[in-house]
Amino acid sequence: SGETTASSQSVLYTMVDKQLEPVREGAEILSEFVEFASTVFSMFFTSAIGIPLCEGPSLILGSICIIAIALAMVRWLNWDSFGLYWAAQATVTTSRPPCQRLLLTGALVGCQGAVFAGMQCVMLLFARSLVLTNPLQAADWMCPEDDTMAVIVGRALIGISALVGVVLFALSANGHFL
């Protein structure tokens, strides 16, 4: 039974490998681009901020990033995703000749799909940043001075911004702000 399972898995892997062959080069280029972008991003942060030695400033910077992600998420959900695209589509369908109507409706649907994909990335970033910046997790830092107040403020900001971000996302996704 074990040999049968292994051989069927091998056949399955071979079939999937053959199916994915046309997109392999594009995926490798995309992977190299992501690696290059992360290297540039880390070099920028290392040169601009340096390696933090204290937990407090790191927590405050993390909470600022969570607030920025939550604000971007709420703005996209409320203004661009729901209201503006629907209004543009209604305007196009009532005011354009048939050929332009089809072209512009297709462009609007493509833009709405791109916004949806971008919002999925923002949601993933928001969820992962909440997991990574757990305010209840204790860590040892090599801080030369006492940063107790900065740690308290940073943990409070992370907790509050995470809670507000989740509540605003739930309200925005249900259409409460339309």
Salt bridges, closest charged atoms under 4 A:
ASP17 OD1 - ARG24 NH2 2.26
GLU21 OE1 - ARG24 NE 3.34
GLU55 OE2 - ARG155 NH2 2.77
